[in-house]
Amino acid sequence: MDIDTIVKEVMKELDGGRGIPISISARHCHLDEKHLKILFGKNASLTEKSKLYQPGEFAANELVTIAGPKDSITKVRVLGPTRSHTQVEISKTDAIKLGLNPPIRMSGDIKQSSPVTIIGPEGSVYLEEGLIIAKSHIHMDDDIAVYYDVKTGDAVSVEVTGERPIVFSDVRIRVSNKYKLEMHIDTDEANAALITNNTIGYLKKGIDG
């Protein structure tokens, strides 16, 4: 039995089939090809350190420093493959350290977001926009979206039980047949609720459940 079949079987056992595995997304950077070359050299390409759960995505060996007017953060992981636009995703705690105020956005929605400087071993890049705090969201394929009766852009609530129970509201759905079922939250959200990777959340239809 493959992992996707196992996930679907587990879903049927969890809260009437609405259980969602949660992953914690630490600060990271997505680079376009142009900025990759500036930061790591003209012949650079991203090299895989480890695969991520979402198909085709990986954590790269390459690391950068991100800087704001107040401070900087070193050893920020680059995720691959390269994208059409460079983007940095951090937590609110990171933003305070940098002295910046990025908006909470879905990945890819960087228009009029925060500026940030990215520093690599071969050069640096100043982005006028591109720094965000990632909005909590759920990846799923078409079959699971039909099972949950949701579509891309829908807002749902996700309840997490345990020592510090919490309900995440306005969690956005992202549907594609290249996705596997997974909810992403950032480190601040995880720490507040004592959540670890592979914690199960329970999907509730509608922002207020």
C-alpha positions in Angstrom: 0.0 0.0 0.0 1.5 3.4 -1.0 1.6 6.5 1.2 -1.2 8.2 -0.7 -3.5 5.2 -0.1 -2.5 5.1 3.5 -3.3 8.8 3.9 -6.8 8.3 2.3 -7.4 5.4 4.6 -6.3 7.4 7.7 -8.6 10.2 6.6 -11.6 7.9 6.8 -10.8 7.1 10.4 -10.2 10.7 11.5 -13.2 12.8 12.4 -15.4 11.5 9.7 -12.6 11.7 7.1 -11.6 15.3 7.7 -8.2 14.7 9.3 -5.3 16.8 7.8 -1.6 16.1 8.5 0.2 19.3 9.5 3.7 20.3 8.5 5.7 23.2 10.0 7.2 25.5 7.4 10.4 27.2 8.7 11.8 30.4 7.1 13.0 29.8 3.6 13.7 31.4 0.2 12.6 30.7 -3.4 14.9 32.0 -6.1 14.4 32.8 -9.8 17.3 31.8 -12.1 18.6 35.4 -12.4 19.0 35.9 -8.7 20.4 32.4 -8.2 23.2 33.3 -10.5 23.9 36.6 -8.7 23.9 35.0 -5.3 25.8 31.8 -6.1 27.7 32.4 -9.3 27.0 32.4 -13.0 27.2 28.6 -13.3 25.2 27.9 -10.2 22.3 25.5 -9.9 20.4 24.3 -6.9 21.5 21.0 -5.4 19.2 18.7 -3.5 19.7 18.2 0.2 16.4 16.4 0.9 13.1 15.9 -0.8 10.0 17.7 0.5 6.6 16.0 0.8 5.1 17.9 -2.1 6.2 16.2 -5.3 9.1 17.7 -7.2 10.0 20.1 -4.4 13.2 19.9 -2.3 15.3 21.6 0.3 18.5 22.7 -1.3 22.0 22.6 0.1 22.3 26.3 -0.7 21.8 28.8 2.1 21.5 32.6 2.2 21.4 35.4 4.7 18.4 37.8 4.7 18.8 41.3 6.0 16.6 44.2 7.1 17.2 47.6 8.6 17.5 46.2 12.1 19.3 42.9 11.9 20.0 39.8 9.7 19.3 36.1 9.8 21.8 33.6 8.5 21.5 30.1 7.1 18.1 30.6 5.5 17.4 27.5 3.4 16.7 27.8 -0.3 14.0 25.6 -1.6 13.9 24.2 -5.1 13.3 24.1 -7.9 13.8 27.7 -9.1 10.6 29.8 -9.6 9.6 32.6 -11.9 9.9 35.2 -9.0 12.1 35.3 -6.0 10.3 35.2 -2.7 11.3 34.9 1.0 8.9 33.5 3.6 9.4 34.1 7.3 7.5 34.3 10.6 6.4 37.4 12.5 9.2 36.7 15.0 11.7 36.8 12.2 10.2 40.0 10.9 10.6 41.7 14.2 14.2 40.7 14.4 14.8 42.1 10.9 12.9 45.3 11.6 10.4 44.7 8.8 6.6 44.4 8.5 5.7 41.9 5.8 2.1 41.1 5.0 0.5 37.7 5.5 0.0 36.4 2.0 -0.4 33.2 0.0 2.8 32.1 -1.7 3.4 33.9 -5.0 1.3 36.9 -4.0 4.2 39.4 -3.5 2.9 42.6 -5.1 3.5 45.5 -2.6 4.9 43.1 -0.1 7.9 43.9 2.1 11.4 44.7 0.8 14.4 42.5 1.9 18.0 42.0 1.1 19.3 38.5 0.2 23.0 37.8 0.6 24.8 34.8 -0.9 28.4 33.8 -1.2 28.9 35.5 -4.6 26.7 38.6 -4.4 23.5 40.2 -3.0 20.1 41.1 -4.2 17.8 43.8 -2.9 14.1 43.1 -3.4 11.8 46.0 -3.4 9.0 43.5 -2.7 9.1 39.8 -2.1 9.1 39.2 1.7 5.9 37.7 3.2 4.6 35.8 6.1 3.0 32.8 4.5 -0.8 32.4 5.1 -1.7 28.9 6.5 -3.0 26.7 3.7 -3.8 23.1 2.7 -2.5 21.3 -0.3 -4.7 18.6 -1.8 -5.3 16.8 -5.0 -8.6 16.8 -7.0 -10.0 13.6 -5.5 -9.5 14.8 -2.0 -11.0 18.2 -2.9 -14.1 16.4 -4.1 -14.1 14.3 -1.0 -14.0 17.5 1.2 -16.2 19.4 -1.2 -13.8 22.3 -1.5 -11.9 24.2 -4.2 -8.8 26.4 -4.6 -9.3 29.6 -2.7 -11.9 28.3 -0.3 -11.4 29.3 3.3 -11.9 26.7 6.0 -11.1 26.2 9.7 -8.9 23.6 11.1 -9.1 22.4 14.7 -6.2 20.9 16.5 -6.8 19.2 19.8 -4.2 18.4 22.4 -2.5 20.0 25.4 -3.0 23.5 23.8 -6.1 23.2 21.5 -6.5 25.8 18.8 -8.7 26.5 15.8 -7.0 28.0 12.7 -9.4 30.2 10.8 -9.3 31.4 7.2 -7.0 28.5 6.1 -6.9 28.6 2.3 -7.3 25.6 0.0 -4.9 24.9 -2.8 -5.9 22.1 -5.3 -3.7 20.5 -7.9 -3.1 16.9 -9.0 0.6 17.4 -8.3 -0.2 18.0 -4.6 -0.3 15.6 -1.7 -2.6 16.3 1.3 -0.8 18.6 3.7 -1.5 21.7 5.8 1.3 24.2 6.1 1.7 26.6 9.1 4.7 28.6 10.2 6.9 28.2 13.3 5.1 30.9 15.3 1.8 29.2 14.7 3.2 25.8 15.6 5.0 27.0 18.8 1.8 28.8 20.0 -0.2 25.5 19.9 2.6 23.1 20.8 2.3 21.5 17.3 4.9 19.2 15.9 5.2 17.8 12.3 2.6 15.2 11.4 0.1 16.5 14.0 -3.4 15.9 12.7 -5.8 18.8 12.3 -9.6 18.4 11.7 -11.0 20.3 8.8 -14.2 22.3 9.4 -16.1 23.7 6.5 -16.3 27.5 6.5 -14.0 30.1 8.2 -15.9 29.7 11.5 -16.3 25.9 11.2 
